[in-house]
Amino acid sequence: MNDTAFYVPPENVGRFTVVYGPEEKGGMKVVEQVRGSRYLSPPKAPSGGGGLVSTAHDYLRFCQMLLNHGELDGVRLLGRKTVELMTLDHLPAGVDCFGNPYEGFGLGVSVVRDLAKYQNLGSVGNYGWGGAANTNFWIDPKENLIGILMLQYMPSDTYPVVSDFHNLVYQALVD
């Protein structure tokens, strides 16, 4: 993962994009310019829970490593049992992930508990996470599937893009 860091180095600024948001009369507008972005210099205190910038390619490699139970390109990066523990729901019964009754929480990822309540296509045990500006990934081990969405649009709940994308991917599966 050569293009993932807590800031964008000067040689990659040309690849960094603006963030869009809704206009009052419809459409969209730029809400965060590249120039002046907090991501153009190293943070004083990097946050593992937020603040990474990355590329779709790096994100895919990370997800593929998780789907491969901790291995990528023949190199073991995490133990198989570590990934298994990370992707299990660790919340007790009756406690939901951010108030979503269909979702539990593993060690760094949300975990789908109940497809009926989820009201999206998928599999129980899907895991993933959403980030700022409508970035989202999920991994479905039962289908050997990775979904990655990187929109650069805020706020993320303006349109149902994540659930639409999720459902369209599953609708494209044929046996």
C-alpha positions in Angstrom: 0.0 0.0 0.0 2.2 2.7 -1.3 -0.4 5.4 -1.6 -2.0 5.3 1.9 -0.9 7.7 4.6 -2.2 10.3 7.0 -1.4 13.1 4.5 -0.8 13.5 0.8 2.9 14.0 0.0 3.7 17.0 -2.4 4.5 14.7 -5.3 1.0 13.3 -5.2 -1.1 16.5 -4.7 -2.1 16.4 -8.4 -3.8 13.1 -7.7 -5.7 14.4 -4.7 -9.3 15.4 -5.4 -11.8 18.0 -4.1 -14.9 17.0 -2.0 -18.3 17.7 -3.3 -21.6 18.4 -1.6 -25.2 19.3 -2.4 -26.2 22.7 -3.8 -29.4 24.3 -2.3 -31.2 24.2 -5.7 -30.0 20.8 -6.7 -26.9 19.5 -8.2 -23.5 19.7 -6.5 -20.7 22.0 -5.6 -17.2 21.8 -4.3 -17.3 22.0 -0.5 -13.6 21.3 0.2 -10.8 22.4 -2.1 -7.5 20.6 -2.5 -5.6 23.8 -1.7 -5.7 24.4 2.0 -6.7 20.8 2.8 -5.6 19.4 6.2 -4.4 16.4 4.3 -1.6 18.2 2.6 0.7 18.1 5.7 1.4 15.5 8.3 -1.0 15.6 11.3 0.3 16.3 14.8 -1.3 13.2 16.0 -2.3 10.5 13.4 -5.7 9.0 14.1 -6.1 5.3 13.4 -9.9 5.8 13.6 -10.0 8.4 10.9 -7.8 10.6 8.7 -6.1 8.2 6.3 -6.1 9.1 2.6 -5.7 6.3 0.1 -6.4 5.1 -3.4 -8.8 2.5 -4.8 -5.9 0.3 -5.6 -4.5 0.4 -2.1 -7.9 -0.1 -0.6 -8.5 -3.1 -2.8 -5.2 -4.7 -1.7 -6.1 -4.2 1.9 -9.5 -5.7 1.4 -8.0 -8.6 -0.6 -5.6 -9.3 2.3 -8.6 -9.5 4.7 -10.6 -11.7 2.3 -7.5 -14.0 2.1 -7.5 -14.4 5.9 -4.5 -12.2 6.4 -2.4 -13.1 3.3 -1.6 -11.0 0.2 0.7 -11.9 -2.7 2.0 -15.0 -0.8 3.0 -12.9 2.3 1.2 -13.4 5.6 0.5 -10.0 7.1 -2.1 -11.0 9.8 -2.7 -14.4 11.3 -5.8 -16.3 10.0 -7.3 -16.4 13.5 -6.6 -12.7 14.0 -8.7 -11.8 10.9 -11.4 -14.3 12.1 -11.5 -12.6 15.5 -11.5 -9.1 13.9 -14.5 -9.9 11.8 -16.8 -11.4 14.4 -19.5 -9.4 16.2 -18.2 -8.5 19.6 -21.2 -6.6 20.9 -23.5 -8.2 23.4 -27.1 -8.9 22.5 -29.2 -5.8 22.5 -26.3 -3.5 21.7 -26.2 -2.2 18.1 -23.5 -0.6 16.1 -24.4 3.1 15.9 -28.1 2.3 16.5 -28.4 0.0 13.5 -30.3 -3.1 14.7 -28.9 -5.2 11.9 -25.3 -4.5 12.6 -22.8 -5.5 15.2 -19.1 -4.5 15.6 -15.9 -6.5 15.3 -12.4 -5.2 15.9 -12.4 -2.2 13.5 -15.2 -3.3 11.2 -19.0 -3.4 11.3 -20.5 -6.8 10.9 -23.9 -7.7 9.4 -26.0 -9.6 11.9 -29.5 -9.7 10.4 -30.2 -9.5 6.7 -34.0 -8.9 7.2 -33.3 -5.8 9.3 -30.4 -4.8 7.0 -32.9 -4.5 4.1 -30.1 -4.9 1.6 -28.8 -7.9 -0.3 -25.8 -9.6 1.2 -24.8 -12.3 3.6 -24.8 -12.5 7.4 -21.2 -11.9 8.4 -20.4 -9.3 5.8 -18.0 -6.8 7.3 -16.6 -3.5 6.3 -16.6 0.2 7.2 -17.6 3.6 5.8 -15.3 6.6 5.9 -15.6 10.3 5.2 -16.9 11.6 1.9 -18.9 8.5 1.0 -16.0 6.1 1.0 -17.2 2.6 1.9 -16.0 -1.0 1.7 -17.4 -4.3 2.5 -16.2 -7.9 2.3 -18.5 -10.9 1.9 -16.5 -14.0 2.6 -19.4 -16.3 1.7 -19.5 -14.9 -1.9 -15.7 -14.2 -2.1 -16.7 -10.6 -2.8 -15.2 -7.2 -2.1 -17.1 -3.9 -2.7 -15.4 -0.5 -2.7 -17.0 2.9 -3.2 -15.0 6.1 -3.1 -17.2 9.1 -4.0 -15.7 12.2 -2.4 -19.2 13.5 -1.6 -20.5 14.8 1.8 -22.7 14.5 3.7 -22.8 10.8 3.0 -26.5 10.4 3.7 -27.6 12.9 1.0 -28.3 10.1 -1.5 -28.7 6.3 -0.9 -25.6 5.6 -3.1 -24.0 3.1 -0.7 -27.0 0.9 -0.4 -27.9 1.2 -4.1 -24.3 0.2 -5.1 -24.4 -2.6 -2.6 -27.6 -4.0 -4.0 -26.6 -3.5 -7.6 -23.4 -5.5 -7.0 -25.4 -8.4 -5.5 -28.0 -8.3 -8.3 -25.2 -8.8 -10.8 -24.2 -12.1 -9.3 -25.2 -15.1 -11.3 -24.5 -18.7 -10.6 
